[in-house]
Amino acid sequence: MGKGTVHDRDAELPLREADEAGAALGNQIVRFTRMVAAHRHRTKQEQGAGERVLLARLVRDGEQRATDLAADTFLDLSTVSRQVRSMVERGLIERRPDPQDRRGTLLYATETGRAVYETYRRQRDARLAQLLDPWPPEDRDQLIRLLTRLNDDLVAHQHQRHADGARPATVTQQGASTYE
């Protein structure tokens, strides 16, 4: 059995019905979340996690209004507003008038903000590369493919719940350590 290979360890697992798979996945997500929380606590990275999510969104998706940023990240607008104010004060993002509607403002990442984002991203990627190094390439590819699919489905589900009138979910708040 190869060190770190999910493939070898799970080869004997039977195919599961959706409800059994949901329970098994739920257990693994809780376990993963606890490990991430413990890591954050040890490295003191918890503070600023929401800002990393917002900064990543602005760097990757370009300028946008705070209301759109809040909706896209499933964060409360008051939370986004506080974080935006802090990031503006530190020079990570700036505001400019919305050319479509002069009453509104658009937020965008500054060069300093882009550099901070790149630093976060490089640190995260280096830690994950070290973790995945012993895995066979096909296991790495399968993990990325399936996690992407799960994330896409979770986002679609959250957007649907929000569209159906439910209060915005806290998926991003709980998973905000992913600074994309």
N, C-alpha and C positions, 0 to 999 in steps of 0.2 A: 504494500500500500504506500503510495507516494505521499510525502509530507505535504499537508495543506490541500490535498486533492479531495474535493467534494465527491467527484466521480467515483473513486474507489470506495469511499465510506458508504455511499448511498446506492451502490450497485444492487444490493440485496433488497432494498425497500420495494414493497409491492406498489403497483399503480393504485392511486387513491381516488375515491369519489371526491366530488367537489367539497362537500362538507368536511370530510376528513382532511383534505388538503388545506382547507381554510383554517382549521384548528392547528395543524402542524405549522403552517406558515405564520399564523398568529403567534405561536410559541417562539418561533425563530426571530420574528420581528421584535418581540418583547426582549428576548435575549440580546439581540443586536443593539437595540435602543439602550439597554442598560450598560452594555460595553462602551457605547459611544458616550453616554453620560459620564461614566467613570473616567474615560479618557479626557473628556472636557474638564472634569473636576481636577484631574492630575495636572493638566497642562495650562489651566486657567484660561482656556480659550472660549469659555461659555459667554463671557461678556463680549458684546459686539457681534454675536452670531447673526442677529437680525439685520444689522448693518451690512454684513458680508453678503447676505441674500439680496438685499436691495441694491447694493453696489454691483454685484454680479449681474443682476437683471438690467441695470442701466448700461453696463459695459457691453453685455452681449446683445441686448435688444434695442439699444439706442434710447434717445430721450423720450420721456413720457410724463404725463401728469401724475401727481401723487395719488389721485383716486384710482387711476388705472394700475399703478404700481401696487397699491394695496389690494386691489381685486386679483391681480395676477399672482400675488404671493400669499393670498389668503390671510393677510394681516389686517388688523383693525386700522382705519384711517388715522386715529389719534396716535397709535403706535408709530405708524409710518411718519406722521408729521413730526413727532419728537425726534425720531432718528434722522430725518431729513435735516432738521434744524441743526443737530449736532454735526452731521456730515458737512453741511454748508460752512459752519463755523471753523471746521478743520480743513476746509479747502478740498474735500474729496468730491463734492458735487457742487454745481451751481444751478441757479434758476435763470430762466429767460422767458419773456412774454411768449405766449402761444400765438403764432401768426394766424391760426384759424379762428381763435377767439381771444381777443386781447384782454378779456377779464381773467383768463386763466394763465397759469405758468407751466412751463415744461422744465423738467429736471434732467440734467445730463452729467455724466462723469467727467471730471477734469483730468488732466494728464496725471496729476498726483493721485487721484482716485483710481485711474487705470493702473498705475504702478503698484498701488496698494493691493488691488485686486489680483494682479499678476503674481505678487509675492505670496498672497494667500493660496492661490491656485498651484503655484510651483511647490510650496510646502506640502500641501495636501497630496498632490500627485506623487511626490517623492516617497511619502509614507506609504501610500497604497502600492506603488511599484515594488517597494521592498517587501510588503506583505504578499504580493502576488508572484514574486519571483520564482518560488518553488513550484508553482502550479503549472501544469501542462498548458500550452497555448489554447487548446480546444476548450479546456475548462474556463480559462479567462474569458474567451469569446462568448461562451454560453452564459456565463454569469452576467456579462455586460448586456447581452441581448435580452435575457429574461428580466433583469432589473430595469432596463429601459422600458420594456413592455409593461411591467408592474407599475412603474412610475407614471407612464402615460395613462394607464387605466385609472389609477388613483386620482390623477389630476382631472380627467374627464368626469369621474364620479363626483368629485368635489365641486366642479363647475356646475354640474347638473343639479346637485343639492342646493347650491347657491341660487341658481336660476329658478328653482322650485320654491324659493322663499325662505329656505332655512338660513339661519344665522351663518355667516362665513365660518368655515371650519378652521381648526387650528393645526392642520397638517404641517404647514410651513413653520409655524411657531414651534411645534414639537420636533420637527426635523430641520430646524434652521441651521444646524451645524454644517449642513451641506452648502458650502459657499461656492457652488457651481464652478 
